[in-house]
Amino acid sequence: MADRSPDREPISVRAPSFFMLVMSGLIALSWAALLLWQTSPYGRYLDHGRWTEVGLVATICGGLQPMLVYAGGWLLMLTAMMLPTTLPLLQRFQIMVSARTDQGSLVGLLIAGYLLAWTVFGIAAHGLDLSVHLVARHAAWLTSHAWLVGATVLLIAGAFQFSDLKYRCLERCRSPLGFIVKHWRGLRPRYEAFRLGLDHGVFCVGCCWAIMLLMFVVGAGNIGWMLLLGALMALEKNAPWGRKLSQPLGAALIGWAVLIVAGNVV
């Protein structure tokens, strides 16, 4: 007698292909939007470090408008950079709920929870970056040694690649099916889907926050660096050999920091 379990049904075989097509289209659209934004006359809005160069924004810096612009740009970057790294989780979850009529909303809630975790990180990172800029305005020494901030971030990011916390979070990110089985019961589907995405996002932030922090060093609106850093995080989380990438990457970041210091001190 043929196996008629749900994941053997034709709909469960076809649905992931269509789902991955939709996700791939969303990611590609996000990258295209970022590229158009960067090359447009409004490209400076994508780089929060240049808000004060933008007419009216210069007069209301610190108000609602720049924060909304920053949040929109950050959310777009998250969609382009981080959704590809979590596609295995999304695909497996979609297969698990493919028989439900509300599968679309459940996947959407999972994505919303995931992006919320990264949005909170973005707000915190932006606040830290803004604080550094405010201190630099009143500290002549720090202004003349701005390279020290970049070297410090690189050193922290590199050192984190060797930490136990990095690997504990990375292992959670590299086991999407086990993560779903542990967190999904289907008793409160909408809440559980959102919480699943949020919890996975928290571990993803714990795994990748140091790499994402580099965006504040290389330029928040630099498409080339977005592609490179996004690819590194996707390989770390999803490639069979991805775990082996962490320490060489950490060594490279520490070496980069040393070169910056040596180039400015010697």
Residue pairs with C-beta under 8 A, 6 or more apart in sequence:
6 12
6 98
6 99
7 95
9 99
11 98
11 99
12 95
12 98
12 99
15 94
15 95
15 98
16 91
16 94
16 95
16 98
19 90
19 91
19 94
19 107
20 87
20 91
23 83
23 87
23 90
23 91
26 79
26 83
27 79
27 80
27 83
27 84
30 76
30 79
30 80
30 83
31 80
31 223
31 227
33 76
34 46
34 76
34 77
34 80
34 223
34 226
35 223
37 43
37 45
37 46
37 73
37 76
37 221
38 46
38 221
38 223
43 221
44 50
44 51
44 53
44 54
44 221
45 51
45 54
45 57
45 69
45 73
46 73
46 220
46 221
47 219
47 220
47 221
48 66
48 69
48 70
48 73
48 126
48 129
48 220
49 129
49 133
49 219
49 220
51 57
51 58
51 61
51 66
51 69
51 70
52 58
52 61
56 65
57 65
57 66
57 69
60 66
70 126
71 119
71 122
73 220
73 221
74 119
74 122
74 126
75 115
75 119
77 215
77 220
77 226
78 115
78 118
78 119
78 122
79 115
80 226
80 230
81 212
81 226
81 229
81 230
81 233
82 114
82 115
82 118
82 204
82 208
82 230
82 233
83 90
83 111
84 230
84 234
85 173
85 204
85 208
85 230
85 233
85 234
85 237
85 238
86 114
86 173
86 176
86 200
86 204
86 237
87 238
88 176
88 238
89 110
89 176
89 179
89 180
89 200
90 107
90 110
90 111
92 176
92 177
92 180
93 106
93 107
93 110
93 176
93 180
93 184
93 193
93 196
94 103
94 107
96 180
96 184
97 103
97 106
97 107
97 189
97 193
100 106
100 189
102 189
102 190
105 190
106 189
106 190
106 193
107 193
109 190
109 193
109 194
109 197
110 193
110 194
110 196
110 197
110 200
111 197
112 194
112 197
113 193
113 194
113 195
113 196
113 197
113 198
113 199
113 200
113 201
114 197
114 198
114 200
114 201
114 204
115 197
115 201
116 197
116 198
116 201
117 197
117 198
117 200
117 201
117 202
117 204
117 205
118 201
118 204
118 205
118 212
121 205
121 209
121 212
125 209
125 212
125 213
125 216
129 216
132 149
135 142
136 142
136 143
136 146
136 149
137 143
142 148
142 149
145 264
147 260
147 261
147 264
148 261
148 264
149 217
150 217
150 260
151 257
151 260
151 261
152 257
153 213
153 214
153 216
153 217
154 214
154 217
154 253
154 254
154 256
154 257
154 260
155 253
155 254
155 257
156 210
156 213
157 210
157 211
157 213
157 214
157 250
157 253
158 249
158 250
158 251
158 252
158 253
158 254
158 255
158 256
158 257
159 250
159 254
160 166
160 209
160 210
160 250
161 210
161 246
161 247
161 249
161 250
161 251
161 253
162 246
162 247
162 250
165 206
166 206
166 207
166 210
166 246
167 243
167 246
168 206
169 203
169 204
169 206
169 207
170 207
170 236
170 237
170 243
170 246
171 243
172 179
172 200
172 203
172 207
173 200
173 203
173 204
173 207
173 237
174 237
174 238
174 242
174 243
176 200
179 196
179 199
179 200
179 203
180 196
183 192
183 195
183 196
183 199
184 192
184 193
184 196
185 192
186 192
204 237
207 236
207 237
208 233
208 236
208 237
211 229
211 232
211 233
211 249
212 229
212 233
214 225
214 229
214 253
215 222
215 225
215 226
215 229
218 225
219 225
232 245
232 249
235 242
235 245
236 242
236 243
236 245
236 246
236 249
239 245
